């Protein structure tokens, strides 16, 4: 089944600066990394640009596809019906740059925390709402399909089950005799 792309996430270029500052900060608070801060800053700046170019997120009709990676490319396809939470968060440094983080958690997820996290999505709240709206649309379609298949009278189904069980019990009693 070919899913059509409903929305594609774009990323704020300020993410490069955010990632660079985070790496410089981590490097600066370690004894070993302190003398390497200029080198770390340069490498972080160059690599963050490549990471940003390799990052993509597409909302399809039935799934969210997230691609990332420079050396090792990882593509995750998350079925919308499995998404349990789409968290929108913003830390103090992110707030300074006007960035948000979207985190996706799914049903049946083995690890704690988010399955996928995207930092710097432009119009993050709109992208989040589009995902949730599409998820709800799929749920409504699924329930409508289930209801229209064949409405079954619950009482009649229960009566048939009891009759089947009585028949099997009668056969077991006959076999024991």
Order of alpha helices (4+ residues) and beta strands (2+ residues): beta-alpha-alpha-alpha-beta-beta-beta-beta-alpha-beta-beta-alpha-alpha
